[in-house]
């Protein structure tokens, strides 16, 4: 099912290269939900999610004429989204913060209205995912929330397939432990210096891999 959907999305992207506006619109509609969920969880910045999505599509549409279909259009688009997040992290580190995201839970509720079958993808999931190491969070989101095959997730994350599998396995272990221990408590979301250090390290890895990525 995912392979058939990816083939259709790729066909729309290829048709959009020549200016087929209807194909471009179908391409955007079919991929926007995945892009939103990916940039939201990858960046951890719920307030900026819509801007990141918009920037991703602006870049993608500018680069669409050069898309040759060597990878699926979904993989190509998520790679662009990854570079967009990397640029945002770098820009945020280069300027002082105006305000802390003290009310991040409210923003998370507004940014994530959709619910996964059998799982509340709202505050609880945001809490749990934010407790993961950033690279493991990315691997988990790509494969378990967006449903990408491990090979495609590895292409987006610019790492070996085995690394993705390991990160997902570790993420699962952490999430299970958190769920088992969270009854009657609140999952701790990294903050302050701890979160900034994690973002800095992951941001650097994003930028290195983004600089070697090609459309």
Secondary structure, DSSP 8 states (H G I E B T S, - for coil): -HHHHHHHHHHHHHHHTTT-HHHHHHHHHHHHHHHHHHHHHHH--GGGHHHHHHHHHHHHHHHGGG--SSS-HHHHHHHHHHHHHHHHHHHHHHS--SS--TTHHHHHHHH----BTTB-TTHHHHHHHHTS-HHHHHHHIIIIIS---HHHHHHHHTS-HHHHHHHHHHHHHHHHHHHHH-TTS------HHHHHHHHHHHHHHHHHHHHH---
